[in-house]
Amino acid sequence: MKYLKINIEKTADIEALKNAVLQMKGVDSVEIIDDENPESELKKAFAKTKEQFKKGDYETLVNDIFDILTKK
């Protein structure tokens, strides 16, 4: 999977931008991540823990959470 990172201004209409990108051919999903709020990334990491535990992928899980907690 490939990702596209878009940096926006504080005054940008995030929902309108999200809807516009979702209309583009080949776009599966759009996720808004707030770099100033690492909690959103932590929630994302915990959301995929269920699948990682099912697969026995403990190393990736620990690395994901460690990276988020140590990221400035």
Contacts in CASP RR format, 6 or more apart in sequence:
PFRMAT RR
TARGET T0000
AUTHOR 0000-0000-0000
METHOD contacts of the structure
MODEL  1
MKYLKINIEKTADIEALKNAVLQMKGVDSVEIIDDENPESELKKAFAKTK
EQFKKGDYETLVNDIFDILTKK
6 17 0 8 1.000
6 21 0 8 1.000
8 14 0 8 1.000
8 17 0 8 1.000
14 32 0 8 1.000
18 30 0 8 1.000
18 32 0 8 1.000
21 27 0 8 1.000
21 30 0 8 1.000
22 29 0 8 1.000
22 30 0 8 1.000
31 44 0 8 1.000
32 40 0 8 1.000
33 40 0 8 1.000
33 41 0 8 1.000
33 44 0 8 1.000
34 40 0 8 1.000
38 68 0 8 1.000
38 71 0 8 1.000
41 68 0 8 1.000
41 71 0 8 1.000
42 65 0 8 1.000
42 68 0 8 1.000
42 69 0 8 1.000
45 61 0 8 1.000
45 64 0 8 1.000
45 65 0 8 1.000
45 68 0 8 1.000
46 65 0 8 1.000
48 61 0 8 1.000
48 64 0 8 1.000
49 61 0 8 1.000
52 58 0 8 1.000
52 60 0 8 1.000
52 61 0 8 1.000
53 61 0 8 1.000
END
